[in-house]
Amino acid sequence: MRTALAANLSAIPNLRTSATVPDKPNPPVAVIKPNSVNFDMAFARGLDEYEFSVLLIVGRVDERTAQNKLDGYCAPSGSGSVKEAIEADKTLGGNAYDLRVREMRNYQQINVGDVIYLSAEFVVQVFAQ
């Protein structure tokens, strides 16, 4: 499912995607990581609920440019919208019943190594068997 989420996000122009957490991100990049799995939500293993985080990281050469770039990714629609790109294929290529981008949170600076980036986290809820 992580690979399928990365594939959905690859529709955003000039955005790199990673289905695994890289040691050194190369922004702008969307990193997909699993948060939790709620097993057996329906009888006979009929449904599991997965929660993923998509960490969107942009370079922070200057505050205004970084924030404007990140704001485009946080928009609910448009060519750079993370929400719209992820929800373009709600079955993740047949690997899920449904999904939704539930929220955007943690719009903040992050340190990776000795570099400061600007990031936002998107919570994705996926229902699959």
C-alpha positions in Angstrom: 0.0 0.0 0.0 2.9 2.4 0.7 4.1 1.9 -2.9 0.6 2.6 -4.2 0.4 5.8 -2.1 3.7 6.9 -3.5 2.5 6.2 -7.0 -0.6 8.3 -6.4 1.6 11.2 -5.2 3.9 10.9 -8.2 1.1 12.7 -10.2 2.2 16.0 -8.5 4.7 17.8 -10.7 8.3 18.0 -9.4 7.5 16.1 -6.2 9.7 13.1 -5.3 8.1 10.2 -3.4 9.5 7.6 -1.1 7.6 4.5 0.1 10.3 4.1 2.8 11.9 6.6 5.2 15.1 7.9 3.6 18.3 8.7 5.6 18.7 12.0 3.7 15.6 13.5 2.1 15.9 15.3 -1.2 13.1 17.9 -1.1 10.5 18.4 -2.1 9.6 14.8 -1.1 6.6 12.9 0.2 7.6 10.1 2.6 5.1 7.4 3.4 5.2 5.6 6.7 2.7 3.3 8.4 1.3 4.6 11.8 -1.1 1.8 12.8 -3.3 -1.1 11.8 -6.6 -1.9 13.4 -7.2 -5.6 12.6 -10.4 -7.5 12.3 -12.9 -4.7 12.0 -15.3 -7.1 10.2 -16.0 -10.8 10.7 -13.7 -13.5 9.1 -10.8 -11.1 8.4 -13.1 -9.0 6.2 -11.7 -5.6 6.9 -8.6 -3.9 8.5 -8.1 -0.2 9.0 -4.6 1.2 8.2 -3.3 4.6 9.1 -0.4 6.1 7.2 1.4 9.4 7.6 2.7 11.2 4.5 5.4 13.6 5.6 5.8 16.3 3.0 9.2 17.9 3.3 10.3 21.1 1.4 13.6 22.9 1.5 13.9 26.0 3.6 16.2 28.3 1.7 14.0 31.2 2.9 10.8 31.2 5.0 8.4 32.8 2.6 9.3 30.6 -0.4 9.2 27.4 1.7 5.8 28.3 3.3 4.3 29.2 -0.1 5.5 25.9 -1.6 4.2 23.9 1.4 0.8 25.7 1.3 0.3 24.5 -2.3 0.7 20.9 -1.2 -1.7 21.5 1.7 -4.4 22.9 -0.5 -7.6 20.7 -0.7 -7.5 20.7 -4.5 -5.3 21.7 -7.4 -2.3 20.3 -9.3 -0.1 20.3 -6.2 -2.7 19.1 -3.7 -1.5 16.1 -1.7 -5.1 15.3 -0.8 -6.3 15.3 -4.4 -3.4 13.2 -5.6 -3.8 10.5 -3.0 -7.6 10.3 -3.4 -7.3 10.1 -7.2 -7.2 6.3 -6.8 -9.0 5.3 -3.7 -8.4 1.6 -4.2 -4.7 2.0 -4.5 -4.6 -0.1 -7.6 -7.0 -2.7 -6.2 -5.2 -3.1 -2.9 -7.8 -1.3 -0.8 -11.6 -0.9 -0.5 -11.4 2.8 0.2 -9.2 5.6 1.6 -9.4 9.2 2.6 -6.9 11.9 3.6 -8.2 12.6 7.1 -6.2 15.6 8.1 -3.1 17.7 7.7 -1.2 18.5 10.9 2.2 19.4 12.3 3.0 22.2 9.8 6.5 22.9 11.2 10.3 23.0 10.9 12.1 19.7 11.2 15.8 18.9 11.6 17.2 16.0 9.6 20.9 15.7 10.2 22.2 19.3 10.4 19.6 20.6 7.9 16.4 22.5 8.7 13.4 21.7 6.5 9.7 22.8 6.6 7.2 20.0 6.7 3.6 19.0 7.1 2.1 15.6 7.9 -1.0 14.2 6.2 -2.9 11.4 7.9 -4.3 8.8 5.4 -7.0 6.3 6.5 -7.1 3.1 4.3 -9.7 0.3 4.5 -8.4 -3.0 3.1 -8.7 -6.8 3.6 
